[in-house]
């Protein structure tokens, strides 16, 4: 079992920045992939960014050049730096990890609201 706790959400204006952080506890070893997904009202959950244990990254086209994902394997954290935020970035952001290459875990979500 892996427990994930997110922090850093909030209400900002368009063009502002936010940094989300996610800390993993429990069986923290053998986490292969860490990342962030988001879900806007009335929409399906979608990928924002992923980072492998080796450091390879993958971003949704809508956030490329604006968001940066990073991880600290020693601290078992994954962060999402979000710059130049847009109203369409408004969503609940969920931390995600894949453990042992098989098991998926999710955080409870943190609200990000971007006003125009």
HELIX and SHEET records of a PDB file:
HELIX    1   1 UNK A   61  UNK A   63  5                                   3    
HELIX    2   2 UNK A   87  UNK A   89  5                                   3    
SHEET    1   A 4 UNK A   2  UNK A   7  0                                        
SHEET    2   A 4 UNK A  18  UNK A  26 -1                                        
SHEET    3   A 4 UNK A  77  UNK A  82 -1                                        
SHEET    4   A 4 UNK A  67  UNK A  72 -1                                        
SHEET    1   B 6 UNK A  10  UNK A  13  0                                        
SHEET    2   B 6 UNK A 110  UNK A 115  1                                        
SHEET    3   B 6 UNK A  91  UNK A  99 -1                                        
SHEET    4   B 6 UNK A  31  UNK A  39 -1                                        
SHEET    5   B 6 UNK A  46  UNK A  52 -1                                        
SHEET    6   B 6 UNK A  57  UNK A  59 -1                                        
SHEET    1   C 4 UNK A  10  UNK A  13  0                                        
SHEET    2   C 4 UNK A 110  UNK A 115  1                                        
SHEET    3   C 4 UNK A  91  UNK A  99 -1                                        
SHEET    4   C 4 UNK A 103  UNK A 106 -1                                        
END                                                                             
